[in-house]
Amino acid sequence: MALGPRLDLRQSQSLVMTPQLQQAIKLLALSNLEIETFIGEALESNPLLEAGEVSREAGDDAPDAVADGDTPPDAPTSDELMLAGGGEGDAPLDLDPAALDIDRDTGDWSAAPGSGGGEDGPDISEHGDVEADLAAHLETQVGPAAPNVRTAFIARHIIGLLDDAGYLAASLRDLASDLNVPLAEAEAALELVQSLDPTGVGARSLAECLALQAKEADRYDPCMEVLLANLDLLAKGSFAQLKRICDVDDEDFADMLGELRSYDPKPGLKFARSDSAPVTPDVLIRASSETGWDIQLNQATLPRLIINREYYVELRGGCTDKQSKGWLSEKLADANWLVKALDQRQKTILKVASEIVKQQDGFFRRGVSELKPLTLAKVAEAIEMHESTVSRVTSNKYLHCERGTFELKYFFTSGVGGGADGEGASAEAVKARIKALTDAEDPKKILSDDKLVELLKAEGFDLARRTVAKYREAIGIGSSVQRRRQKKLESI
């Protein structure tokens, strides 16, 4: 065999990720807002595309508008690329069910002041604009209330240092040093801020915040002063000791606690702005007597694009050189691809959502207690798609049903315990059951974690004590000691 350079002809097949197919894959993971931005940019760059109404003649999952003869030659779909190995670097989303839980305010008076957390968030459909934030609300009151311009200036500086809950964390002495003013003037300015609405802002501790509100209500007597100075004992539930220190009887002590409960420990939060945008569901589900569930894409969120054929013919008639014709052909191909890619995205979302509803039928009929363990791989196998495709589809997509609006990822939960059916139970179902047990517990017989384990095991949930404790803390339920104190406070 001779050694030397030579030319050979060989035939081989390979699957290439074109820029358009890469973009089609990325479209699956985009949220509604991102899709709108993407389409807006496409409308600006492609004169053949225009926004239009969606045709319903071909069905709910039909393309928005595809003219005959506009469809380019068949190309591998994004899912085919995944199956061929095009998505090797795309790991499925890490689903942490605990991260989906909403923190609850336990009402523990010993909570650190000014943290700004622990409040129940607004409902998913109740995000509204706030007229003014806390700083703006306070600054409008400073001018008329300030005795002079100098005090008003220091007061506005203090307002700028308040946290979301309305507390002043900075040292007043350091503040006076930074502004190069006497400490007495800084104290006068702080007193001015503390006189503004809402009552309690400008406080440097929880006790001071409650004291300001007690003074406003004309309830700041020596007994209340002692009670506020011993909030740590109140948090521990040492009522007998507190009654002795305050020198009050049971009736007066109960009246003082009732007064405290009427105060706002975080007065600034009512002016806190929410940066969360309103959620518009992508999929709508309602019960149907014929098919069980009627699953539709939300028409309000579907992209509305059409290809302006008349304008294309007009432009083509004016193209006299090869370069102009090439540019026009490229724009037509881009427009065809975008319409097809958006249609594929819609169909994929509907397909994944339909399988989720099928797998979690019990949840939609009876609630979270029937939520089953579900993985991306199980859904991907059922609909014959790649796991990474399902991961993209469930990202930033929402489903609305009679029970509320949920992100599609909510329905993918890990399995825990050994249920009677051998499949285990959903972590969300276990959390819901723990909450139900603690809500119904006798205030005189608070359930310990060991008792919760025993009760759950009797219902088919075989869980370790540390697992129960982890889920209990994840949904904002305190320990048995904390719940005993809280319910003791409520009973007074």
C-alpha positions in Angstrom: 0.0 0.0 0.0 1.5 3.3 -1.1 2.0 6.0 1.5 1.1 9.5 0.3 -1.6 12.2 0.1 -4.8 11.3 -1.9 -8.4 12.5 -2.4 -11.3 10.3 -1.3 -15.1 10.8 -1.7 -17.2 9.5 1.2 -20.9 9.7 2.1 -22.1 10.1 5.6 -25.3 11.3 7.4 -25.3 13.7 10.3 -27.8 15.8 12.1 -26.8 19.5 12.3 -28.2 22.1 14.7 -29.0 25.0 12.5 -29.5 28.4 14.1 -33.2 28.3 13.4 -33.6 24.9 15.1 -31.6 26.1 18.1 -34.0 29.1 18.3 -37.0 26.8 18.1 -35.7 24.8 21.1 -35.2 28.0 23.0 -38.8 29.2 22.2 -40.1 26.3 24.3 -38.7 27.7 27.5 -39.7 31.3 27.0 -42.5 32.8 29.1 -45.4 34.7 27.6 -43.7 38.0 28.2 -40.5 36.8 26.6 -42.5 35.5 23.6 -44.2 38.8 23.1 -40.8 40.6 23.1 -39.4 38.0 20.7 -42.4 38.5 18.3 -42.1 42.3 18.6 -38.5 42.1 17.4 -39.5 39.8 14.6 -42.2 42.2 13.4 -39.7 45.0 13.3 -37.0 43.1 11.4 -39.3 41.2 8.9 -41.6 43.2 6.7 -43.5 40.1 5.6 -44.8 39.5 9.2 -47.6 41.3 10.8 -49.8 40.9 13.8 -53.3 39.5 13.1 -56.2 37.6 14.5 -55.9 33.9 15.1 -58.0 31.6 12.9 -60.2 29.2 14.8 -61.4 27.2 11.8 -58.7 24.5 12.1 -59.1 24.0 15.8 -57.7 25.5 19.0 -54.2 24.1 18.5 -54.0 25.1 14.8 -51.2 27.4 13.6 -52.1 31.1 13.6 -51.8 31.5 9.9 -49.9 29.4 7.4 -50.6 30.1 3.7 -50.5 27.2 1.2 -47.1 26.7 -0.3 -45.4 28.7 2.5 -44.2 25.8 4.6 -40.5 25.1 4.1 -39.2 21.6 3.5 -39.6 19.3 6.5 -36.8 19.7 9.0 -36.1 17.8 12.2 -38.2 19.0 15.1 -36.7 20.2 18.3 -37.7 17.0 20.0 -36.1 14.9 17.2 -32.9 16.7 17.9 -33.2 15.8 21.6 -33.6 12.2 20.7 -30.6 12.3 18.5 -28.5 13.7 21.2 -28.8 17.4 20.5 -29.7 18.2 24.1 -27.0 16.4 25.9 -26.0 19.5 27.8 -29.5 20.2 29.0 -30.2 18.7 32.4 -33.8 18.6 33.6 -34.9 21.2 36.0 -34.2 20.6 39.6 -37.6 20.5 41.2 -37.7 21.4 44.9 -41.2 21.0 46.2 -40.3 22.8 49.4 -39.5 25.9 47.3 -43.1 26.1 46.1 -44.5 26.6 49.6 -45.6 30.0 50.8 -44.1 31.2 54.2 -46.8 31.9 56.8 -46.7 34.5 59.5 -46.8 32.6 62.8 -47.5 35.7 64.8 -44.5 35.0 67.1 -43.9 38.3 68.9 -40.3 37.3 69.4 -39.6 37.6 65.7 -36.7 39.9 64.8 -38.1 43.4 64.1 -37.7 44.9 60.7 -37.1 41.7 58.9 -39.8 42.5 56.4 -40.6 38.8 55.9 -43.2 36.4 57.1 -46.2 38.0 55.7 -48.7 36.1 53.5 -48.3 37.1 49.9 -51.2 38.3 47.9 -53.2 35.9 45.8 -51.8 35.2 42.3 -54.5 37.4 40.7 -54.4 40.2 43.2 -51.2 42.0 42.3 -52.1 45.7 42.1 -50.3 49.0 41.9 -49.7 50.8 45.2 -50.3 54.5 45.1 -47.1 55.4 46.9 -44.3 53.6 48.7 -43.5 54.1 52.4 -40.9 56.8 51.8 -43.1 58.9 49.5 -46.0 58.6 51.9 -43.9 59.8 54.8 -42.2 62.6 52.9 -45.5 64.2 51.9 -46.2 64.6 55.7 -42.8 66.0 56.7 -43.2 69.5 55.4 -46.3 70.5 57.2 -45.2 68.8 60.4 -41.6 70.0 60.6 -40.9 73.0 62.8 -38.1 74.2 60.5 -36.2 73.3 57.3 -33.3 71.8 59.2 -35.4 69.3 61.1 -37.3 68.5 57.9 -34.0 67.7 56.1 -32.8 65.3 58.9 -36.2 63.7 59.0 -36.1 63.0 55.2 -32.7 61.5 55.6 -34.0 59.2 58.4 -36.9 58.2 56.1 -34.5 57.1 53.5 -32.8 54.8 56.0 -36.1 53.0 57.0 -36.5 49.3 55.9 -39.6 47.9 54.2 -41.2 47.2 57.6 -40.7 50.9 58.7 -37.8 50.2 61.2 -34.7 52.3 61.6 -31.7 50.0 61.9 -29.0 52.7 61.8 -27.6 54.1 65.0 -28.9 57.6 65.7 -25.5 58.7 67.0 -23.9 57.5 63.7 -26.5 59.3 61.8 -25.9 62.6 63.6 -22.2 62.2 63.0 -22.7 61.6 59.3 -24.8 64.7 58.9 -22.6 66.7 61.3 -25.5 67.7 63.4 -26.0 67.6 67.2 -27.5 64.4 68.6 -30.4 66.4 70.0 -31.4 67.6 66.6 -31.3 64.0 65.2 -33.5 62.9 68.1 -36.0 65.7 67.4 -36.1 64.6 63.7 -36.6 61.0 64.7 -39.5 62.0 67.0 -41.0 63.9 64.0 -40.8 60.7 61.9 -42.3 58.6 64.6 -45.3 61.0 64.8 -46.2 60.4 61.1 -48.7 58.0 59.7 -48.6 55.0 59.9 -48.0 54.9 63.6 -45.0 52.9 64.6 -42.6 53.8 61.8 -39.2 55.0 62.8 -39.0 52.5 65.7 -35.7 50.9 66.5 -37.2 47.8 68.0 -40.4 45.8 68.2 -41.0 47.1 71.7 -40.6 50.7 70.6 -42.9 50.1 67.6 -45.7 48.7 69.8 -45.1 51.4 72.4 -45.7 54.1 69.8 -49.0 52.5 68.8 -50.0 52.1 72.5 -49.3 55.8 73.1 -51.4 56.7 70.0 -54.3 54.6 71.5 -53.8 56.2 74.9 -53.1 52.7 76.4 -49.4 53.2 77.4 -49.8 53.0 81.1 -47.1 51.6 83.5 -48.4 48.0 83.2 -48.3 48.1 79.4 -44.8 49.6 79.6 -43.6 46.7 81.8 -45.2 44.2 79.4 -43.5 45.7 76.4 -40.2 45.6 78.2 -40.6 41.9 78.7 -41.7 40.6 75.3 -39.2 37.8 75.6 -41.3 36.3 78.4 -44.4 36.8 76.4 -42.9 34.8 73.5 -42.0 32.0 76.0 -45.5 31.9 77.3 -44.5 32.8 80.8 -47.9 34.4 81.6 -47.9 33.8 85.4 -44.5 35.5 85.7 -45.7 38.4 83.5 -48.8 38.9 85.6 -46.7 39.2 88.7 -44.3 41.6 87.1 -47.1 43.8 85.6 -49.1 43.5 88.8 -52.4 42.7 87.0 -55.1 40.1 87.4 -56.2 37.6 84.7 -58.8 40.0 83.2 -56.5 42.9 82.9 -53.8 40.7 81.5 -56.1 39.3 78.8 -57.2 42.9 78.0 -53.6 43.9 77.5 -52.8 41.0 75.2 -55.9 41.8 73.2 -54.7 45.3 72.8 -51.3 44.1 71.7 -52.8 41.9 69.0 -54.5 44.9 67.5 -51.2 46.6 66.8 -49.2 46.2 63.6 -45.6 44.9 64.4 -44.5 45.9 60.8 -46.4 49.1 59.9 -44.4 49.8 56.8 -45.3 46.6 54.9 -48.7 47.9 53.9 -46.8 50.3 51.6 -44.4 47.7 50.2 -44.4 47.4 46.5 -44.6 44.0 44.8 -42.2 43.5 41.9 -44.1 40.4 40.8 -46.0 40.7 37.5 -49.5 39.4 37.2 -49.6 35.8 36.0 -51.5 34.9 32.9 -52.1 31.2 32.6 -51.1 29.4 29.4 -53.5 26.5 29.8 -57.1 26.6 30.8 -58.8 23.5 32.3 -62.4 22.9 33.1 -64.5 19.8 33.9 -66.4 18.3 31.0 -69.2 15.8 31.2 -68.2 14.2 27.9 -64.4 13.9 28.0 -63.7 14.4 31.7 -61.5 17.5 31.2 -61.6 20.2 28.6 -58.0 21.4 28.1 -57.4 24.4 26.0 -54.6 26.9 25.4 -55.4 30.4 26.6 -56.2 32.2 23.4 -55.2 35.5 25.0 -51.6 34.3 25.3 -51.2 32.8 21.8 -49.0 34.7 19.4 -50.9 36.3 16.5 -48.7 36.3 13.4 -49.6 36.1 9.7 -47.5 36.3 6.6 -48.6 39.2 4.4 -48.8 37.4 1.0 -50.0 40.5 -0.9 -47.0 42.5 0.3 -44.7 39.6 -0.7 -46.0 39.5 -4.2 -45.7 43.3 -4.5 -42.1 43.2 -3.3 -41.2 40.3 -5.5 -42.5 42.2 -8.5 -40.1 45.0 -7.7 -37.0 42.8 -7.3 -34.8 43.1 -10.4 -31.4 41.9 -9.1 -30.3 38.7 -7.6 -29.4 40.2 -4.3 -32.9 41.7 -3.7 -34.5 38.4 -4.6 -32.2 36.5 -2.2 -33.1 38.9 0.6 -36.8 38.6 0.0 -36.6 34.7 -0.1 -34.7 34.8 3.1 -37.3 36.9 4.8 -40.1 34.6 3.6 -38.2 31.6 4.9 -37.7 33.3 8.3 -41.4 34.2 8.4 -42.5 30.6 7.5 -40.1 29.2 10.1 -41.4 31.5 12.9 -45.0 30.7 12.2 -44.2 27.0 12.2 -42.0 27.2 15.3 -44.7 29.0 17.3 -47.3 26.5 16.2 -45.1 23.6 17.3 -44.5 25.3 20.7 -48.3 25.6 21.3 -48.9 22.0 20.4 -46.1 20.8 22.6 -47.4 22.9 25.6 -50.9 21.4 25.1 -49.5 17.9 24.8 -47.5 18.1 28.0 -50.4 19.8 29.9 -52.8 17.1 28.8 -50.5 14.4 30.1 -50.0 16.2 33.4 -53.8 16.4 33.8 -54.1 12.7 33.0 -51.4 11.8 35.5 -52.7 14.1 38.2 -56.4 13.5 37.7 -57.0 13.0 41.4 -55.6 16.4 42.2 -58.0 18.2 39.9 -60.9 16.2 41.3 -60.2 16.0 45.0 -57.3 18.4 45.8 -53.7 18.3 46.9 -54.1 15.2 49.0 -54.4 13.3 45.8 -51.3 14.7 44.2 -49.1 11.8 43.0 -45.3 11.7 42.7 -44.5 12.6 39.1 -41.2 13.1 37.2 -40.3 14.7 34.0 -39.1 11.4 32.6 -42.5 9.7 33.2 -44.3 12.4 31.2 -41.6 12.4 28.5 -42.0 8.7 28.1 -45.8 8.9 27.9 -45.9 11.5 25.2 -42.7 10.2 23.4 -40.7 13.3 23.8 -37.2 14.0 25.3 -37.1 14.8 29.0 -35.3 18.1 28.3 -38.2 19.2 26.0 -40.7 18.6 28.9 -38.4 20.5 31.2 -38.4 23.5 28.9 -42.2 23.4 28.3 -42.9 23.4 32.1 -40.7 26.3 32.7 -42.5 29.6 33.2 -45.8 28.1 32.1 -49.0 28.3 34.1 -52.2 26.2 34.3 -55.5 27.5 35.5 -58.3 25.3 36.9 -61.1 25.5 39.4 -58.6 25.1 42.3 -56.5 28.1 41.2 -53.5 28.9 39.0 -50.4 26.7 39.2 -47.1 26.6 37.5 -46.7 23.4 35.5 -43.6 22.5 37.6 -45.9 22.3 40.6 -47.2 19.0 39.5 -43.8 17.4 39.5 -43.1 16.3 43.0 -40.9 13.7 44.6 -42.3 10.6 46.1 -41.9 9.9 49.9 -43.0 7.2 52.2 -44.4 3.8 51.2 -48.0 4.3 50.4 -50.6 1.5 50.3 -50.4 1.4 46.5 -46.7 0.9 46.6 -46.0 4.1 44.7 -45.3 6.3 47.7 -47.0 9.7 48.2 -46.4 13.1 46.8 -44.4 15.5 49.1 -47.2 18.1 48.6 -49.8 15.6 49.7 -47.8 14.8 52.8 -47.5 18.5 53.6 -51.2 19.1 53.2 -52.0 16.2 55.5 -49.5 17.5 58.2 -51.2 20.9 58.0 -54.6 19.3 58.4 -53.5 17.4 61.4 -51.9 20.4 63.2 -54.9 22.6 62.4 -57.3 20.1 64.0 -55.2 19.3 67.0 -56.5 19.9 70.5 -54.8 23.0 72.1 -54.4 20.9 75.3 -52.9 18.0 73.4 -50.4 19.4 70.9 -49.1 16.8 68.5 -45.4 16.1 68.7 -43.4 15.1 65.6 -43.4 11.5 66.8 -47.1 11.6 67.1 -47.5 13.0 63.6 -45.3 10.2 62.3 -47.6 7.7 64.0 -50.8 9.3 62.7 -49.3 9.5 59.2 -48.2 5.9 59.2 -51.7 4.9 60.1 -52.9 6.6 57.0 -50.3 4.9 54.8 -47.5 7.5 54.9 -44.3 5.7 56.1 -42.1 8.6 57.0 -39.1 9.2 59.2 -39.4 11.8 62.0 -36.8 14.1 60.5 -38.8 14.1 57.2 -42.0 15.1 59.0 -40.1 17.9 60.8 -38.6 19.1 57.5 -42.0 19.3 55.8 -43.6 20.9 58.9 -41.0 23.6 58.9 -41.2 24.0 55.1 -44.9 25.0 55.3 -44.4 27.4 58.2 -45.7 25.3 61.0 -43.9 25.7 64.3 -42.7 23.0 66.6 -45.1 21.5 69.2 -43.6 23.9 71.8 -44.2 27.0 69.6 -47.7 25.9 68.7 -48.6 25.3 72.3 -47.5 28.9 73.2 -49.3 30.3 70.2 -52.6 28.5 71.0 -52.2 29.4 74.7 -52.0 33.1 73.6 -55.1 32.7 71.4 -57.1 31.2 74.2 -56.6 34.1 76.6 
